[in-house]
Amino acid sequence: MSSQVATGNWVDRAEVALAAAGHKRGGARRAVIELLDGQTCALTAVEIEDALRAYGKSRRVSRASVYRILDELERLSLVQRVETGQAMVRYERVCGHAEHHHHLVCDSCGLVMPFSDEALERAIETLSERVPLAVSEHEIVLHGSCQDCAV
């Protein structure tokens, strides 16, 4: 994350990083960035496109543009891919430690939910001190059935 500029919020950091990388400002890019900034968990490119359409921005942002913008943001370490084991890749913004979370995935309906657990984070920290690897990041994805599907 050393390529990120320490500014007030993720939208500002994204805009500064994109400009520094030579990307011009654009309405589609701004719409995707603002949408991602308001999300609490990872979305697929199709979900991003659908959300933009719901907000009345579908004419400005095609699915191809969403994928292109996500690739740009990922190259700049502003978003990360979240592999949930489902058919489509999900993306979420890269935030500070305070907003770090993991994912619960319902294998029946596909629901993806964020979760945080301080005891798990402490256990991972302790484990990282014992393994022969300088752990820089981690992602936990738990699979099962949500409350609705488990009935």
N, C-alpha and C positions, 0 to 999 in steps of 0.2 A: 504494500500500500504506500510505498514511499513516493509513488508517482502522483498521489493525491495531494491536493493543496488543502491545508488546514483552514477552511473558511467556515462560515456559520452553519450551513446545512448541506445535505447531500445534493440538492438541485444546484446550488452554487458551485460545489466541488466538481460536479459533472460538467457544467457549462465551462468552467475554467479549464479543466483537463481536456475537453473536446477542442476548445479554441487553441490551446497550447499544442495539440496534436495536428492542427491545421484544418479542422472541420469547421465549416461555416455554420452559423446559426440557421435553424430551419424550423418551421412550424411542426412538422411531423416529429422531429427529434425532441422538440420541447414538449409536445403532447405525451410522448412515451416516457420521458424523464419525469414529468409531473405525475403521471399515473403511477409509475413505479415508486415514487416518493411517498405516495399515500397508501401503499400496500403494506400489510403486516406479514405476508407470506409469499412464497414463490408462485409465479404464474407461467403458463405456457404462452407462446407467441399468439396462439389462437385466442386464448383468454384475454390477452392484452388487446388484440384487434377488436374483439367483441365489446370489451369495456370502453374502448375509444368510440366505437360506433354508438354505444348507449349514451355516451356523453356528447353525441352530435359531431364527432370529429372524424367519422369514417371516410369522408371524401378526401381528407388530407392525408390519411395514413393507410396505405395498402399493406397486406400481409408481407409482401416482399420488403417493404420499407421497415416494417417492425423487425424482421429478421436481420436486415442490414444494420439497423440501429443497435439491436442487441449485440451483434458481433462487435461493433465499434465500442460499445460500453464494456463488453467483456475483455477486449484487448487492452483497455485502459484500467482494468481491475475495478471498475465501478459497479458491475454486476457479476454475479457468479452463477454458474450452472448448478442446479440442484438435481441430482440423479435420484429419483424416487422409485425407479424400477418400472415405471409405467411407460407406455409407448412414446410419450412426448417429453422432451426436455423442458424443465421449468427454470425460470430465471428470477433472481431477486437482487435487490441492491446490496452492495457491500457497505456495511455500517460498522460503527465502533463496537467494542466489546459489550457495552451496555445493552445493545439491541440484538446481540447474538442469540440465535435460537436453533433448534433442531426441528425435525418433522415427523409427524404421525401420518401414516398413509392407510386409508381403508382400501383393502384389496377388493372389496365387493363393489363399492360405488365410486371409488377414485378420489374421495375427499382427501385433501391434504391440509393438515392443521399444524400450526407452529406450537412448539412447547419449549420451555426453559426449565432447567433444574440445577440449582446451585451445587447440590451434592454430586451430581454427575460431572459438572465442570471441575469440582475439586478432585474427583477421582481421576479424571483425564489429566489434570495437571500433575498429580502424583505419579500416574503411570508414565507420563512423558519424561519424567526425571529418571525413570528406570530403563527406558528403551534406548537403543543405539541410534537415535534419530532426533534431530532438532525439530520438534513438532512446530509447524508454523500455522496450521489451521486444522480443523476437524469438522466432520459433519456426521450426525447420527440420524438415521432414518429407521423408524420402527414401523413394522407392518402388522396389520391385524384387521379387525372389524370395528367400525364406529358403533356408537350406541344404537343408531337406527338399524343398522344392518345386523347387529348381533342378536336382535330380538327373534 
